[in-house]
Amino acid sequence: MKQKTQAEFNMMANYLFPFAQEMIRKTGSFFPFGGFINAQGKFEMYAAYNGEEHPEPKEILAILTVGFKEGAANGRMRAFGARVDVRTIPPGETKKTDAVLLSMEHEDGIGVNAFLPYRKRMFRG
């Protein structure tokens, strides 16, 4: 992977993973959201809204995807990534667990999926 591409993926991950973790701590989950690297190389958060108070996560992800495609096509975005609350089986495990999925794509054609497993805690302290 090119050094610039890796650096831009790291920049997105460094913003998006902590925000997802904060939302999980505060509310126990989150709706899909994302961010992108703009044409000037700066990170920007990106969210979608369909007008509903409790939308289906798939609908929000679809709106994000359309926005990312439009942003990439018009040169506004060099790289973009979406965060989604998922269930997955981590390597070496046999049971599904909650995880944050970061799915990223770059203008150079590289795509990466990264998972951060987490556990919801009933009692914090």
N, C-alpha and C positions, 0 to 999 in steps of 0.2 A: 504494500500500500504506500502511496506517495506520502512524504512527510507532511505536506500541506493538508492533504485529506485527513490523515490521522489527527493532526492538530485541531482541525475543525470538528471532527467527530468528538474528540476529547472535550472541546469547548462546550458543545451541546450537552454532552453527558454530565459535565460539571455543573450545568445550570438545571437540567431537567430531572436528574435523579434526586437531588436534594429537595426540589419542589414537590415531587411525588411523595417522598418520605414525609415531608411536613404535612401534606394533605392526609396521608394515612394516619399519622399521629393525631391530627385534629379531628378527622371525620370517620376514619376507618376504611376509606376508599377514595377514589377520585374518578372523574369523568376523563375520557381521553383528552389530551392537550398536546401541544407541541412547541417547537421553536425552529428557527432557521438561521442560517448565516446569510446575511444580506450581501449585495454586490460589493459593498465596501469592507467586508470581512468582519462585521460586527454581529453579535448574537441578538436575536429578537424573539420574545415569547410569542406564541400563536395559539389562539383558542377559537372554538366554534360554538355557535348558539343557534338552536332551531326554533326558539320561541317558547319551548315547553320548560316547566319547572323541573320535571324529572324525565329527561329525554332518554331514549334508548342509547347506550354507548355506541352501538354500531352506526346509528344515524350521525352522531357527532364525529366519529372516525371518518365516515364517508364525506362529510362536509370538509373536514381537515384535509383529506386526500385531494379533493377538488381544488382547494385553495393552494396546496403545495404544487400541484401540477400546473396551475395557472401561474404561480410565482416563478416556477422554474422555466416555463415557456417564455415568459416576458423578461427574463434575466434579472428579476428582483431577488431570487434566492439561488445561492451557490450550493447549499446543502440544507437538508431539512430532516427533522426527526419527530416522531410521534411517540407519546407515552401512553400505554394502555395497561389497565389492571387485568391480569390474566391468571390462569391456573396452569402450571406446568410441572413436569417431573424433572427435577435437577439431576445432573450427572451423578451416578452412584446411588441414587435413591430409587425407591419403588412406588412411592405414593406422591400424588399431586400436592402441590403447595401453592399458595398465593405468590405472585411475582409481579414486578413491574417490568414490562417489556418496553425497551427503547428500540424502535425500528428507524434506521437512518439511511438516507440515500445522498449521494454526492453527484455534482454535475459531471464528474469524470467517469460515472457509470458504476461506481462501487456502492454496494449496499451492505449494511451490517445490522444484525439483530443482537441485542444484549439483554440479558435477564438479570434482575436483582430479586431473589426470593426474599420474602418477609413473612412474619407471623403477626397476626393481630393479637394484642394483649388485652385481656378483659380488665385487669387491674394494673394500673401504671403506678410506678413508685420507685 
